[in-house]
């Protein structure tokens, strides 16, 4: 029987193995500077931080360690957002993996956890929006240099996540009780076929529901809405079942344009973890 940390590592591996996931690295597609093997190495590297989360270490320090290990490959940021979801879910799984248990984990985060989150930015570059002028001292891209301002204001990690909504879909999961992550788990369990196909199906359904915040950050909200509308047309037309080539063309087009719905991939990874922990999908 796998531990929760092992299931989290497996979820990261299964997420990148799912194909086609339009705009994202998968078994058949690499990005210009980010390849399939970088994601495999990132998942393996994150294992120690995930194990620390399972063993009761502080959420912030476990997350920083997971990111540090993830970043020990040549591609850069592979799974930062996914780890931000997985670390509290792994902790919750040690008791009872429910939305209420996950909510309790994030409610209990501290200023020290927030400091660990900020220090994680020292290890890897992450695409984020510019903060409002009054929050410039708390810009996460400052990494550990922002910790004194963070401590002065007494902000917990949940406080930071609340200040990141609505522009960050991963932060929204923290605030909304991991709603989409658990919904993704239910869809994975209900879908049919090989797990890599089900992963791709669920990814596309999530992308069709809500514009990806990473796409909005990098390319603007209009592009993010366009990507979601294109995904929704494929889901409505049942193209996943009837015309794989149409989805492949969509995937290739986004890769060629450098449009990467990474937040949707992060939520898909979290859904895989929840489903694995529940036993509703098996490998």
ZIJOUR-V497418 format. One record per residue. RES is the residue in three letters. NEAR is the number of other ideal C-beta (glycine too) atoms within 10 Angstrom. D_LAST is the distance of its C-alpha to the last C-alpha in Angstrom with 2 decimals. Layout:
BEGIN
res	near	d_last
RES	NEAR	D_LAST
RES	NEAR	D_LAST
END
This chain:
BEGIN
res	near	d_last
UNK	5	11.27
UNK	12	10.69
UNK	15	13.77
UNK	22	14.28
UNK	24	15.36
UNK	15	12.29
UNK	26	10.21
UNK	34	13.06
UNK	23	12.99
UNK	16	9.37
UNK	29	10.54
UNK	27	13.50
UNK	17	11.84
UNK	24	9.76
UNK	28	13.12
UNK	27	15.17
UNK	18	13.07
UNK	25	13.66
UNK	21	16.87
UNK	25	19.61
UNK	30	20.12
UNK	27	23.93
UNK	30	25.65
UNK	27	22.73
UNK	24	21.43
UNK	24	18.48
UNK	12	17.60
UNK	13	20.92
UNK	19	23.17
UNK	15	24.73
UNK	15	27.42
UNK	7	30.79
UNK	9	30.15
UNK	19	26.43
UNK	17	23.95
UNK	18	20.25
UNK	14	20.58
UNK	22	22.26
UNK	26	19.22
UNK	16	17.08
UNK	19	19.97
UNK	29	20.40
UNK	27	16.93
UNK	16	17.54
UNK	20	21.09
UNK	30	20.32
UNK	18	18.56
UNK	14	21.91
UNK	27	22.89
UNK	31	19.69
UNK	20	20.30
UNK	22	23.88
UNK	29	22.99
UNK	20	21.05
UNK	13	24.01
UNK	9	26.57
UNK	17	28.09
UNK	18	29.84
UNK	26	27.73
UNK	23	29.97
UNK	20	29.95
UNK	27	26.18
UNK	28	25.82
UNK	26	28.50
UNK	25	26.90
UNK	33	23.52
UNK	28	25.51
UNK	18	27.64
UNK	21	24.76
UNK	30	23.15
UNK	23	26.57
UNK	13	26.94
UNK	19	26.24
UNK	11	28.69
UNK	20	27.38
UNK	16	28.36
UNK	18	26.60
UNK	26	22.99
UNK	28	21.35
UNK	25	24.28
UNK	26	23.82
UNK	31	20.09
UNK	31	20.93
UNK	25	23.77
UNK	26	21.43
UNK	32	18.75
UNK	31	21.36
UNK	28	22.88
UNK	27	19.63
UNK	32	18.45
UNK	27	21.91
UNK	24	21.78
UNK	26	18.51
UNK	16	20.45
UNK	10	22.56
UNK	10	21.16
UNK	22	19.07
UNK	16	21.43
UNK	15	23.51
UNK	9	26.55
UNK	18	25.07
UNK	26	24.10
UNK	18	27.61
UNK	16	29.14
UNK	22	27.52
UNK	22	28.98
UNK	10	32.29
UNK	14	32.75
UNK	22	32.52
UNK	16	35.75
UNK	19	38.00
UNK	17	36.60
UNK	24	33.08
UNK	26	34.62
UNK	22	36.26
UNK	25	32.97
UNK	26	31.61
UNK	25	34.74
UNK	21	34.54
UNK	27	31.09
UNK	21	33.03
UNK	14	34.92
UNK	20	31.92
UNK	19	31.03
UNK	11	32.66
UNK	18	31.29
UNK	15	32.71
UNK	16	34.49
UNK	13	37.56
UNK	10	40.95
UNK	17	41.71
UNK	10	44.88
UNK	6	47.94
UNK	7	48.26
UNK	14	44.76
UNK	12	45.23
UNK	14	45.34
UNK	20	41.82
UNK	18	40.36
UNK	18	36.93
UNK	14	37.68
UNK	17	40.28
UNK	17	37.56
UNK	15	39.10
UNK	14	42.55
UNK	21	41.97
UNK	19	41.18
UNK	11	44.88
UNK	16	45.23
UNK	24	42.05
UNK	13	43.35
UNK	11	46.79
UNK	13	45.44
UNK	10	43.22
UNK	18	40.13
UNK	20	36.80
UNK	27	33.47
UNK	22	33.15
UNK	15	36.68
UNK	20	35.66
UNK	21	32.76
UNK	14	35.21
UNK	16	37.61
UNK	20	35.02
UNK	16	34.53
UNK	10	34.79
UNK	15	34.49
UNK	23	31.09
UNK	26	28.08
UNK	23	26.10
UNK	21	29.16
UNK	21	29.38
UNK	27	25.98
UNK	25	27.48
UNK	18	30.58
UNK	14	29.03
UNK	17	26.60
UNK	29	23.45
UNK	13	24.10
UNK	22	22.33
UNK	27	19.23
UNK	21	18.82
UNK	17	19.83
UNK	26	17.16
UNK	25	14.52
UNK	15	16.32
UNK	18	16.40
UNK	23	12.73
UNK	16	12.34
UNK	10	15.38
UNK	18	14.65
UNK	8	13.82
UNK	11	12.55
UNK	11	9.96
UNK	18	8.27
UNK	17	10.80
UNK	17	13.49
UNK	21	12.76
UNK	28	12.91
UNK	26	16.19
UNK	21	17.47
UNK	27	17.15
UNK	29	18.66
UNK	26	21.56
UNK	20	22.14
UNK	26	22.49
UNK	30	24.77
UNK	18	26.80
UNK	14	27.53
UNK	16	29.00
UNK	22	30.44
UNK	28	28.44
UNK	28	30.47
UNK	25	29.79
UNK	27	31.19
UNK	22	34.11
UNK	19	34.81
UNK	16	34.90
UNK	17	36.34
UNK	11	37.92
UNK	13	37.24
UNK	10	38.56
UNK	16	36.02
UNK	23	33.18
UNK	15	34.49
UNK	15	34.83
UNK	26	31.22
UNK	20	30.13
UNK	11	32.60
UNK	15	31.34
UNK	27	27.73
UNK	15	29.05
UNK	13	30.95
UNK	19	27.87
UNK	17	26.04
UNK	9	29.26
UNK	12	29.73
UNK	9	26.23
UNK	17	26.14
UNK	19	22.38
UNK	11	22.48
UNK	8	25.85
UNK	13	26.52
UNK	14	23.83
UNK	9	26.81
UNK	14	28.27
UNK	21	25.28
UNK	15	25.26
UNK	13	28.95
UNK	21	28.47
UNK	21	25.88
UNK	15	28.28
UNK	14	31.21
UNK	22	29.78
UNK	21	28.82
UNK	9	32.33
UNK	12	33.89
UNK	11	31.93
UNK	20	30.60
UNK	23	27.32
UNK	28	25.83
UNK	25	24.14
UNK	28	24.37
UNK	34	22.33
UNK	28	19.59
UNK	27	19.91
UNK	30	19.49
UNK	33	16.43
UNK	28	14.81
UNK	30	16.09
UNK	29	14.73
UNK	31	11.14
UNK	30	11.89
UNK	30	13.58
UNK	26	10.96
UNK	25	8.37
UNK	20	11.48
UNK	17	12.54
UNK	9	9.57
UNK	13	10.33
UNK	20	6.99
UNK	7	3.79
UNK	10	0.00
END
